[in-house]
Amino acid sequence: MIDRSPEFRVKKGLGVTMMLLLLLFAAIPTLWALLLSVRAPDSIFEPIWESPLALTLDNFFKITRSDFPSALMNSFITAGSSTLLAMLVGVPAGFALAKSRVSGKFVASWILLLLRMAPPVGFVIPLFLAYVNAGLIDTYTGLIFAYMTLTLPLIVWSMWNSFAQVPDELIEAAIMDGASLAKAFLLVALPAARPGAVAAAILGFLVAWNDFFYALIITRSGTTTAPVAVMNFISYDSVDWASIAVASIALTLPILPLMAIANRYIVQSLSGAVKG
């Protein structure tokens, strides 16, 4: 029976109000960036009510004439490639850790957790020295494998938990019907853990997409990613706030459709839902 008492309505109203206030607070940086992106440079720090018509689209055309579009493409290439490679390695690894009966799984879980929690500065110095000797500085290959140190532990850990929710009886039934372990993995376990796989891929991509530290150290002019390219709008004597705002929007927009498409898979993964 639905509670329609005044107390329930008051509590519901307060809950909705708090949620809207939190959403507004979270949206303020994005709204502020949108406002700065269309403000004229000479009016960018003026209150909007003093010069409401000081709007322009020149900031968007200006950034297309810079190196930022190529840096944005570099981000797509490196983040996408590192996520794909990490999925190819991490999904089978997560399945093996979830369903194997070998000893040492507890130690492996702690190692994965430590790798996931370790700061990038702990890896970048040995990586940089190795890349200098191997000639991988300012290359896609070097940055992709550097990103895998961030994405692979996350994907293995996520897929381990996802495959652990798949009943062992499903896999055993497939093997008893004549399927090999590889076919049982591809045809039974992986489809059942699809929400977790989609969520892991998205989270891994976001980690690589938003990286600044690795790209700052490993890249130069040839493979500069978008987060690092934003620094080009800052000089010793000025800061191009309008271009920075446009760049932040350009970094955010590619993620929105991805999150919208995969939202239900992320929710299923976080709630522990598994489809058989």
C-alpha positions as CSV (number, residue, x, y, z in Angstrom):
1,M,0.0,0.0,0.0
2,I,1.4,3.4,-1.0
3,D,1.9,5.8,1.8
4,R,0.2,9.1,1.0
5,S,0.3,10.7,4.4
6,P,1.4,14.4,4.8
7,E,4.6,13.3,6.6
8,F,5.6,11.0,3.6
9,R,4.9,13.9,1.2
10,V,7.1,16.3,3.2
11,K,9.9,13.8,3.4
12,K,9.6,13.0,-0.4
13,G,9.6,16.7,-1.2
14,L,12.7,17.3,1.0
15,G,14.4,14.4,-0.7
16,V,13.6,15.7,-4.2
17,T,14.7,19.2,-3.2
18,M,18.0,18.0,-1.8
19,M,18.7,15.9,-5.0
20,L,18.0,18.9,-7.2
21,L,20.3,21.1,-5.2
22,L,23.1,18.5,-5.4
23,L,22.6,18.2,-9.2
24,L,22.7,21.9,-9.6
25,F,25.8,22.2,-7.5
26,A,27.5,19.4,-9.6
27,A,26.3,21.1,-12.8
28,I,27.7,24.6,-11.9
29,P,31.2,24.0,-13.3
30,T,29.8,22.8,-16.6
31,L,27.3,25.7,-16.9
32,W,30.1,28.1,-16.0
33,A,32.3,26.6,-18.8
34,L,29.5,26.9,-21.3
35,L,29.1,30.5,-20.3
36,L,32.8,31.3,-20.6
37,S,33.0,29.6,-24.0
38,V,30.6,32.0,-25.6
39,R,31.7,35.2,-23.9
40,A,33.8,37.8,-25.7
41,P,37.4,37.9,-24.5
42,D,37.1,41.5,-23.3
43,S,33.9,40.8,-21.3
44,I,34.8,37.4,-19.9
45,F,35.1,38.6,-16.3
46,E,32.2,41.0,-16.4
47,P,28.9,39.9,-14.7
48,I,26.5,38.5,-17.3
49,W,23.8,41.1,-16.4
50,E,26.2,44.0,-17.2
51,S,26.9,42.8,-20.8
52,P,24.3,40.1,-21.7
53,L,24.9,40.5,-25.4
54,A,28.7,40.1,-25.3
55,L,28.5,36.7,-26.8
56,T,30.5,35.2,-29.7
57,L,31.2,31.9,-31.4
58,D,34.7,33.0,-32.3
59,N,36.1,31.0,-29.4
60,F,35.0,27.7,-31.0
61,F,36.5,28.7,-34.4
62,K,39.7,29.8,-32.7
63,I,40.3,26.5,-31.1
64,T,39.8,24.6,-34.4
65,R,42.8,26.5,-35.8
66,S,45.0,25.4,-32.9
67,D,46.6,22.0,-32.2
68,F,43.8,21.0,-29.9
69,P,41.8,19.0,-32.5
70,S,44.8,16.8,-33.3
71,A,45.4,16.3,-29.5
72,L,41.8,15.3,-29.1
73,M,42.3,12.7,-31.8
74,N,45.4,11.5,-30.0
75,S,43.3,11.0,-26.9
76,F,40.8,8.9,-28.8
77,I,43.6,6.7,-30.3
78,T,45.5,6.1,-27.1
79,A,42.5,5.8,-24.7
80,G,40.6,3.5,-27.1
81,S,43.6,1.3,-27.9
82,S,44.7,0.9,-24.3
83,T,41.1,0.0,-23.3
84,L,40.8,-2.5,-26.1
85,L,44.1,-4.2,-25.3
86,A,43.3,-4.2,-21.5
87,M,39.9,-5.8,-22.2
88,L,41.5,-8.5,-24.4
89,V,43.9,-9.4,-21.6
90,G,41.8,-8.5,-18.5
91,V,38.5,-10.2,-19.3
92,P,40.0,-13.7,-19.7
93,A,42.2,-13.0,-16.7
94,G,39.2,-12.0,-14.6
95,F,37.4,-15.2,-15.7
96,A,40.4,-17.3,-14.7
97,L,40.8,-15.7,-11.3
98,A,37.0,-16.0,-10.6
99,K,36.5,-19.6,-11.7
100,S,39.9,-21.3,-11.1
101,R,40.5,-23.3,-7.9
102,V,44.2,-22.6,-7.7
103,S,45.8,-21.3,-4.5
104,G,47.1,-17.8,-4.3
105,K,44.0,-16.0,-5.5
106,F,43.9,-14.0,-2.3
107,V,47.4,-12.7,-2.9
108,A,46.5,-11.9,-6.5
109,S,43.5,-9.9,-5.3
110,W,45.7,-7.8,-3.1
111,I,48.3,-7.2,-5.8
112,L,45.6,-6.1,-8.2
113,L,44.2,-3.7,-5.5
114,L,47.6,-2.3,-4.8
115,L,48.3,-1.8,-8.5
116,R,45.0,0.0,-8.8
117,M,45.6,2.2,-5.8
118,A,49.2,3.0,-6.5
119,P,49.8,6.6,-7.7
120,P,51.0,7.0,-11.3
121,V,54.2,8.7,-10.1
122,G,55.3,5.2,-8.8
123,F,55.3,3.9,-12.4
124,V,56.2,6.9,-14.5
125,I,59.9,7.1,-13.5
126,P,60.9,3.5,-14.4
127,L,58.6,3.8,-17.5
128,F,60.3,7.0,-18.6
129,L,63.8,5.6,-18.2
130,A,62.8,2.4,-20.1
131,Y,61.1,4.4,-22.8
132,V,64.2,6.6,-23.3
133,N,66.3,3.5,-23.9
134,A,63.7,1.9,-26.1
135,G,62.9,5.0,-28.1
136,L,59.2,5.0,-27.1
137,I,59.0,8.6,-25.9
138,D,56.4,10.6,-27.8
139,T,54.9,7.5,-29.5
140,Y,51.5,6.0,-29.5
141,T,52.8,2.6,-28.4
142,G,54.6,4.0,-25.4
143,L,51.5,5.9,-24.2
144,I,49.1,3.0,-24.8
145,F,51.2,0.6,-22.8
146,A,51.6,3.3,-20.0
147,Y,47.9,3.6,-19.9
148,M,47.5,-0.1,-19.5
149,T,49.2,0.1,-16.1
150,L,46.1,2.1,-15.1
151,T,43.4,0.3,-17.0
152,L,44.4,-3.3,-16.8
153,P,44.3,-3.7,-13.0
154,L,40.9,-2.0,-12.9
155,I,39.4,-4.2,-15.7
156,V,40.8,-7.4,-14.2
157,W,39.4,-6.5,-10.8
158,S,36.0,-5.5,-12.2
159,M,35.7,-8.6,-14.4
160,W,36.8,-10.9,-11.5
161,N,33.8,-9.6,-9.5
162,S,31.5,-9.9,-12.5
163,F,32.4,-13.5,-13.4
164,A,32.2,-14.5,-9.7
165,Q,28.5,-13.7,-9.9
166,V,28.0,-16.1,-12.8
167,P,26.8,-19.5,-11.4
168,D,29.4,-22.3,-11.7
169,E,26.6,-24.6,-12.8
170,L,26.1,-22.7,-16.1
171,I,29.7,-23.3,-17.0
172,E,29.8,-26.9,-15.8
173,A,26.6,-27.6,-17.8
174,A,28.1,-26.2,-21.0
175,I,31.3,-28.3,-20.5
176,M,29.1,-31.4,-19.8
177,D,27.3,-30.7,-23.1
178,G,30.6,-31.0,-25.0
179,A,31.8,-27.4,-25.0
180,S,35.4,-26.6,-24.4
181,L,36.4,-24.2,-21.6
182,A,37.1,-21.5,-24.2
183,K,33.6,-22.0,-25.7
184,A,32.0,-22.0,-22.3
185,F,33.8,-18.7,-21.6
186,L,32.8,-17.1,-24.9
187,L,29.3,-18.4,-25.2
188,V,28.1,-18.7,-21.6
189,A,30.2,-16.8,-19.1
190,L,30.9,-13.7,-21.1
191,P,27.3,-13.0,-22.2
192,A,26.2,-13.5,-18.6
193,A,28.8,-11.0,-17.4
194,R,28.1,-8.5,-20.2
195,P,27.0,-5.6,-17.9
196,G,30.2,-5.9,-16.0
197,A,32.3,-6.0,-19.2
198,V,30.6,-2.9,-20.5
199,A,31.1,-1.1,-17.2
200,A,34.7,-2.1,-17.0
201,A,35.4,-0.9,-20.6
202,I,33.8,2.4,-19.9
203,L,35.6,3.0,-16.6
204,G,38.9,1.9,-18.2
205,F,38.4,4.3,-21.1
206,L,37.5,7.2,-18.7
207,V,40.7,6.6,-16.7
208,A,42.9,6.8,-19.8
209,W,40.8,9.6,-21.4
210,N,41.3,11.9,-18.3
211,D,44.9,11.1,-17.7
212,F,47.2,14.1,-17.5
213,F,50.3,12.9,-15.7
214,Y,51.5,10.1,-18.0
215,A,50.8,12.1,-21.1
216,L,52.7,15.1,-19.7
217,I,55.8,13.1,-19.0
218,I,55.8,10.6,-22.0
219,T,54.5,12.7,-24.8
220,R,55.9,15.6,-26.7
221,S,54.5,17.5,-29.7
222,G,53.6,14.4,-31.8
223,T,51.3,12.5,-29.5
224,T,50.1,15.2,-27.0
225,T,46.7,14.3,-25.6
226,A,43.9,16.7,-25.1
227,P,44.3,17.2,-21.3
228,V,47.9,18.2,-21.8
229,A,47.0,20.4,-24.8
230,V,44.9,22.6,-22.6
231,M,48.1,23.9,-21.1
232,N,48.9,25.5,-24.5
233,F,46.3,28.1,-23.8
234,I,48.3,29.3,-20.7
235,S,51.3,31.5,-21.2
236,Y,53.7,33.4,-18.9
237,D,51.7,36.7,-19.3
238,S,48.1,35.6,-20.1
239,V,45.5,32.8,-19.8
240,D,43.0,32.2,-22.6
241,W,40.1,31.3,-20.4
242,A,37.6,31.2,-23.2
243,S,39.7,28.6,-25.1
244,I,40.2,26.6,-21.9
245,A,36.4,26.5,-21.5
246,V,35.9,25.4,-25.1
247,A,38.5,22.7,-24.6
248,S,36.9,21.4,-21.4
249,I,33.5,21.1,-23.3
250,A,35.3,19.3,-26.1
251,L,36.7,16.9,-23.5
252,T,33.3,16.3,-21.9
253,L,31.1,15.9,-25.0
254,P,32.5,12.6,-26.3
255,I,31.8,11.0,-23.0
256,L,28.1,11.9,-22.7
257,P,26.8,9.7,-25.5
258,L,29.0,6.8,-24.3
259,M,27.6,7.2,-20.8
260,A,24.0,7.5,-22.1
261,I,24.3,4.3,-24.1
262,A,26.0,2.2,-21.4
263,N,24.1,3.7,-18.4
264,R,21.9,0.7,-17.9
265,Y,24.9,-1.7,-18.1
266,I,26.7,0.2,-15.4
267,V,23.7,0.2,-13.2
268,Q,23.3,-3.6,-13.7
269,S,26.9,-4.1,-12.9
270,L,26.9,-2.0,-9.7
271,S,23.7,-3.7,-8.5
272,G,25.1,-7.2,-9.1
273,A,22.7,-8.1,-11.9
274,V,23.7,-11.0,-14.1
275,K,21.7,-12.2,-17.1
276,G,21.8,-15.8,-17.9
